[in-house]
Amino acid sequence: MTSTMNGPAHHRQLGDQTWQADAVCQSTEYNPVDPEVFFPEPDETAKIATAKALCGQCPVRRTCLDAALESGTTDGIRGGLTEEERRALHEKIAHRLDYSRVNDTIGGRDIHLTKAERRAVVYAAFRQGVSEQRLAWLLKITEEHAQKLYRETRRALRNRDLNQTAKTPSPPDNSGEHLNRDDFGTAA
């Protein structure tokens, strides 16, 4: 089951960690934060509540959660969720299909993509006439691999079209009514 999203978003680029400077959990002279609060034991409910309260105020909470899911980080509280709360999301991340990520990639941004999103990029690039060289650059693959992906896409679209034409619609059921010549109009 693929979960699909199409919301406006600003996705971090691969390797981008600059968002961490805006995180509420970053300890500063004016905002001292104990990092241990984000790594509580399961029975330390006060620490969990404190960490979640800090995350609730964080402007980069979503980015933090995405980074934890994309990197497979399972320790501590990240993005306002405990390890247990993120477990189900970790299992679903490979099937995420966020069209804003697909569009950002087609636009040339270097962002993390799931398998489903990579397939969507290939399909969108094919439909938009993006060259094989550009697709190779966008997905960080060889031109030969891009050619193979386009061949597979052409074949899949051809087979889909063949299957649709093979399923011709059946004539409408007239419920026993007989059609006469006037029902078809006149030929010019």
C-alpha positions in Angstrom: 0.0 0.0 0.0 1.5 3.3 -1.1 0.7 6.4 0.8 0.5 9.4 -1.4 1.0 13.0 -0.4 0.9 16.1 -2.5 1.4 19.0 -0.1 3.6 22.0 -0.4 6.9 21.4 1.3 10.5 22.4 1.3 12.5 19.2 1.3 16.1 19.1 2.5 18.7 18.1 0.0 20.8 15.0 0.4 23.4 15.5 3.0 21.9 18.8 4.2 22.2 19.2 7.9 21.8 23.0 8.1 18.3 22.6 9.4 19.7 21.5 12.8 20.8 25.0 13.6 17.2 26.0 13.8 16.2 23.1 16.0 14.9 23.9 19.5 16.9 20.9 20.9 20.2 22.7 20.1 21.7 24.0 23.3 22.8 27.6 23.2 23.9 30.1 25.8 20.4 31.5 26.1 18.6 28.2 25.7 20.4 25.4 27.6 19.0 22.0 26.6 20.1 18.7 28.1 20.5 16.3 25.2 19.8 13.4 27.6 16.1 14.4 27.7 15.8 13.1 24.1 17.0 9.7 25.0 14.8 8.6 27.9 14.1 5.1 29.1 10.6 3.8 28.3 9.4 4.4 31.9 10.8 8.0 32.2 7.5 9.7 31.4 8.6 13.1 32.6 11.6 13.2 30.2 9.4 12.0 27.4 6.9 14.8 28.1 9.6 17.4 28.3 11.2 16.2 25.0 7.8 16.2 23.2 7.0 19.7 24.6 10.3 21.0 23.1 9.6 19.3 19.8 6.1 20.8 19.7 7.8 24.3 19.6 10.4 23.3 17.0 10.2 25.0 13.6 12.1 22.1 11.9 10.1 19.3 13.6 9.0 17.8 10.2 12.4 17.9 8.8 13.8 16.2 11.9 11.3 13.5 11.6 12.0 13.0 7.9 15.7 12.9 8.5 15.2 10.2 11.2 13.0 8.1 9.0 15.2 8.5 5.9 18.4 7.6 7.7 16.8 4.8 9.7 17.5 6.4 13.1 15.6 4.4 15.7 17.1 5.9 18.9 15.6 8.7 21.0 12.8 11.1 20.4 13.0 12.7 16.9 10.5 14.9 15.3 8.3 14.8 18.4 7.9 11.0 18.3 9.3 8.3 20.5 11.1 5.2 19.1 7.9 3.2 19.4 5.8 5.8 17.7 8.2 6.0 14.8 8.4 2.2 14.3 5.3 2.0 12.1 6.5 5.0 10.0 9.9 3.3 9.5 8.1 0.3 8.0 6.1 2.5 5.6 8.8 4.9 4.5 9.9 2.8 1.5 6.4 3.0 0.1 6.0 6.8 0.5 4.9 8.6 -2.6 5.1 12.4 -2.2 4.5 14.1 -5.5 6.1 17.3 -4.2 9.4 15.3 -3.8 8.9 14.0 -7.4 8.4 17.5 -8.8 11.4 18.8 -6.8 13.6 16.1 -8.3 12.4 16.8 -11.8 13.1 20.4 -11.2 16.7 19.5 -10.4 16.8 19.4 -6.5 18.9 16.6 -5.0 16.6 15.1 -2.4 16.1 11.8 -0.7 13.6 9.6 -2.6 11.9 6.3 -1.8 11.6 3.5 -4.3 8.0 4.5 -5.1 9.1 8.1 -5.7 12.0 7.1 -7.9 9.6 5.1 -10.1 7.4 8.2 -10.2 10.3 10.3 -11.3 11.1 8.0 -14.2 7.5 8.0 -15.3 7.2 11.8 -15.0 10.5 12.4 -16.8 9.4 10.0 -19.6 6.1 11.8 -20.0 7.7 15.2 -20.0 10.4 14.2 -22.6 13.3 14.5 -20.2 16.4 13.2 -21.9 18.1 9.9 -20.7 21.2 11.9 -19.8 19.2 14.3 -17.6 17.3 11.4 -16.0 20.7 9.8 -15.2 21.9 13.0 -13.6 18.7 13.4 -11.6 18.7 9.9 -10.2 22.5 9.6 -9.9 22.6 6.5 -12.2 24.4 5.7 -15.4 23.0 6.6 -18.8 22.7 2.9 -19.6 20.5 2.4 -16.5 18.4 5.4 -17.5 17.9 3.9 -21.0 16.8 0.7 -19.4 14.3 2.5 -17.2 12.9 4.3 -20.2 12.6 1.0 -22.1 10.7 -0.5 -19.2 8.5 2.5 -19.0 7.7 2.4 -22.7 6.9 -1.3 -22.5 4.7 -0.8 -19.4 2.8 2.0 -21.1 2.4 0.1 -24.3 1.1 -3.0 -22.4 -1.3 -0.8 -20.4 -2.6 0.7 -23.6 -3.0 -2.7 -25.2 -4.9 -4.0 -22.2 -7.2 -1.0 -22.2 -8.1 -1.4 -25.9 -8.6 -5.1 -25.5 -11.3 -4.3 -22.9 -13.8 -2.7 -25.2 -17.0 -1.5 -23.6 -20.0 -3.7 -24.0 -23.0 -2.2 -25.7 -25.5 -0.6 -23.4 -28.3 -2.8 -22.0 -31.6 -1.7 -23.5 -33.6 -3.8 -21.2 -35.5 -5.6 -24.0 -36.3 -2.4 -25.8 -36.0 -2.7 -29.6 -34.3 0.1 -31.4 -35.8 1.3 -34.7 -34.3 3.3 -37.5 -35.2 6.7 -36.0 -33.1 5.9 -32.9 -29.9 6.1 -34.9 -30.5 9.4 -36.7 -30.2 9.9 -40.4 -27.2 9.7 -42.7 -26.3 12.8 -44.6 
